[in-house]
Amino acid sequence: MEELLQWGGGDDAWAKNYLSMMFPHSFATERRESIPVAFASGHDHVQCDGGIVVRSRYLGGLYMASAASIWGGMYVVSKVVLTTVQPLALVWVRYVVALVALALASLATKQSWVIRWRDVPLVMGIGVIGYAGSIWAQFLGTKLSTAQMGAMITSATPAFMVLFGRIILHEKITARRAVSVGIATIGVIFIIGFGTANRFDELGGLILTAAALSWALMSVLVKRVPHDYSQLTVTLYAILTATVVITPRAITQVIHIPLEIWLYPRIWIGVLYLGLVSTAGAFFLWNKGLQWVEASSGGLYFFFQPLVGTILGWAVLGEMINWAFGLGALLVLGGVVLVLRES
């Protein structure tokens, strides 16, 4: 008889504590036992501390928006670290840090490490397609084209999520969802800007399109993971799979990193942020949020990535923003609000 993973509530407690740390004044924590019960019974509401009732799609949206916002900040940190560490080596190191963090979190919250054999290919597919394939394609495609083109093409991910959600999960594409994706996509184009790339490299563009497609596919596959599994465990195994896949290529870059590089605080602090926050934390929150919202709706929260990234680029790196950014930000937020208001 196959052993079932027991949902002990630690998974949700970890999400609660993580978001409480990141957003201490705005996050209402939920009772750990109420979420799986409400979700399993198909209810659209969950009970929070103090008797507050929150719609499950709002809670899932908070998880996904938080993850995308963290990824937006990741680009500012990566820009500093990548001055001395090669891209694939940085991905490998951040995954190793994330694996340690997720393993400790799983032990601390007493998660089950059991995955049924029939679900192993699905979890490994999430790691290979999303965490190894998509992330590597983003780096390679951006290298062959431009950063602006990379941001523009990968921002098509939500539209691809709607498509895969329809094909794989048979989710209904409502007019409201289609309009919201369109509005938010136009907003991202305004945020990124027009005509900033000197040359569009065809091969780079194709690889970036593959990156957007693979991340969208991975996000939809996460929806097929049984709900009795802890997302801490699923995320850990998926990142472990990705780490094994990229190790043969990455290790040659890692061993050539001078040891004195790690003595610079900006480097090891940046690596810890990338591993703990933008990988272990954000990957977990993204997967957790996908349990609560449909893929065709959840993809809208991906647009917070370029929005937050541009704001932090202006605030931290002194990059310029203009009226187009303000208009684009309003369109992105309008698209998210539109899908949230869907009954």
HELIX and SHEET records of a PDB file:
HELIX    1   1 GLY A   10  MET A   22  1                                  13    
HELIX    2   2 SER A   34  ALA A   40  1                                   7    
HELIX    3   3 ASP A   49  GLY A   51  5                                   3    
HELIX    4   4 SER A   56  VAL A   81  1                                  26    
HELIX    5   5 PRO A   87  ALA A  108  1                                  22    
HELIX    6   6 TRP A  117  ASP A  119  5                                   3    
HELIX    7   7 VAL A  120  ILE A  126  1                                   7    
HELIX    8   8 GLY A  127  SER A  134  3                                   8    
HELIX    9   9 ILE A  135  LEU A  144  1                                  10    
HELIX   10  10 ALA A  147  THR A  154  1                                   8    
HELIX   11  11 THR A  157  ILE A  168  1                                  12    
HELIX   12  12 ALA A  175  ILE A  192  1                                  18    
HELIX   13  13 GLU A  202  VAL A  222  1                                  21    
HELIX   14  14 GLN A  231  VAL A  254  1                                  24    
HELIX   15  15 LEU A  259  LEU A  263  5                                   5    
HELIX   16  16 PRO A  265  LEU A  272  1                                   8    
HELIX   17  17 TYR A  273  GLY A  281  3                                   9    
HELIX   18  18 ALA A  282  LEU A  290  1                                   9    
HELIX   19  19 ALA A  295  GLY A  298  1                                   4    
HELIX   20  20 GLY A  299  PHE A  303  5                                   5    
HELIX   21  21 PHE A  304  VAL A  316  1                                  13    
HELIX   22  22 TRP A  323  LEU A  340  1                                  18    
SHEET    1   A 2 HIS A  45  GLN A  47  0                                        
SHEET    2   A 2 VAL A  53  ARG A  55 -1                                        
END                                                                             
